[in-house]
Amino acid sequence: MDFYLSNENIIWDKMLMGDRDALGKLMHSYFRPLANYGLRFTTDKEVIKDSIQELFIVVWERRSHLAVAVNVKSYLFSSFRRLLLRTLKKMHKTATLTLDSSYLENFALILGVDDKIIQTEHAIKLSKHFNILISSLPERQKEVVYLKFFESLSREEISHILEIAPQTVSNILQIALGKLRQGTPVSLWKALLIPLFVSFIEIFIK
């Protein structure tokens, strides 16, 4: 685990007290995860980078008003998501659209050959089938799957980011997994999906 992430609440507290080095450590730890999340909504890397920078500027400027006891990752992901979608909405001048109605229509969730769960040539071939399956999921299901299995967020954290109930997160995951399992050959399920969704059972035991 990244050193800064394992001590993120200490770093967060120092940032709240005006420690610029702590702010830099948070940016160092979260820039890549936030950028990867942003790429699910837009391929415009400059917009993503600017949105991340704006996020941390806002965090720094509002530090005296922020809570000490927070889940840092879910707070940053939630704030970044709102900021990015608001920016995209302004760019396209679609003022009549809600944040979730437009850009979730193109939420991208595609496995590449460099993903850590794809470790063999066989799995690389099978991942093409997986990408076809997962692209057929509704956008909300894709986003929940991404946050759960690619960002290792709990259902409570996802609930905070998407502003939905924890039980709704569990229901969405269950439906998504059922759809993927139904359309998946046994060979693909064993080689690729089982390693990916092995932690799915967690949502039933909380």
HUMOFEN-V860995 format. One record per pair of residues at least 24 apart in sequence whose ideal C-beta (glycine too) atoms are under 7 Angstrom apart, sorted by the first residue. I is the first residue (numbers start at 1). J is the second residue. D is the distance in whole Angstrom. If there is no record, write none. Layout:
i:I j:J d:D
i:I j:J d:D
//
This chain:
i:2 j:29 d:6
i:4 j:28 d:7
i:4 j:29 d:4
i:5 j:29 d:5
i:8 j:72 d:5
i:9 j:72 d:7
i:12 j:70 d:7
i:12 j:72 d:5
i:13 j:68 d:6
i:15 j:63 d:6
i:16 j:63 d:5
i:16 j:66 d:6
i:16 j:68 d:6
i:23 j:56 d:7
i:23 j:60 d:6
i:27 j:56 d:5
i:30 j:76 d:6
i:33 j:151 d:7
i:34 j:76 d:7
i:34 j:80 d:5
i:37 j:77 d:6
i:37 j:80 d:7
i:38 j:84 d:6
i:39 j:108 d:7
i:40 j:107 d:5
i:40 j:108 d:5
i:40 j:109 d:7
i:40 j:146 d:6
i:41 j:84 d:6
i:41 j:85 d:7
i:41 j:88 d:7
i:41 j:103 d:5
i:41 j:107 d:7
i:42 j:88 d:6
i:47 j:87 d:6
i:48 j:84 d:7
i:51 j:80 d:7
i:51 j:83 d:5
i:51 j:84 d:5
i:51 j:87 d:6
i:52 j:80 d:7
i:54 j:83 d:6
i:55 j:79 d:6
i:55 j:80 d:5
i:55 j:83 d:6
i:71 j:157 d:6
i:73 j:157 d:7
i:74 j:153 d:7
i:74 j:157 d:4
i:74 j:160 d:5
i:74 j:161 d:6
i:77 j:161 d:5
i:78 j:160 d:6
i:78 j:161 d:4
i:81 j:161 d:6
i:104 j:139 d:4
i:104 j:140 d:7
i:104 j:143 d:7
i:105 j:139 d:6
i:107 j:139 d:4
i:107 j:142 d:5
i:107 j:143 d:5
i:109 j:134 d:6
i:109 j:142 d:4
i:109 j:145 d:6
i:109 j:146 d:5
i:117 j:192 d:7
i:117 j:195 d:5
i:117 j:196 d:5
i:122 j:191 d:6
i:123 j:191 d:5
i:123 j:192 d:5
i:126 j:187 d:7
i:126 j:188 d:5
i:126 j:191 d:5
i:126 j:192 d:5
i:127 j:192 d:6
i:129 j:188 d:6
i:130 j:188 d:7
i:130 j:192 d:6
i:130 j:193 d:7
i:133 j:180 d:6
i:133 j:183 d:5
i:133 j:184 d:6
i:134 j:180 d:7
i:137 j:176 d:6
i:137 j:179 d:6
i:140 j:172 d:6
i:141 j:172 d:6
i:141 j:175 d:7
i:141 j:176 d:4
i:144 j:169 d:6
i:144 j:172 d:5
i:144 j:173 d:6
i:144 j:176 d:7
i:145 j:176 d:5
i:148 j:173 d:6
i:149 j:196 d:6
i:149 j:197 d:7
i:155 j:203 d:6
i:155 j:206 d:7
i:170 j:203 d:4
i:173 j:200 d:7
i:173 j:203 d:6
//
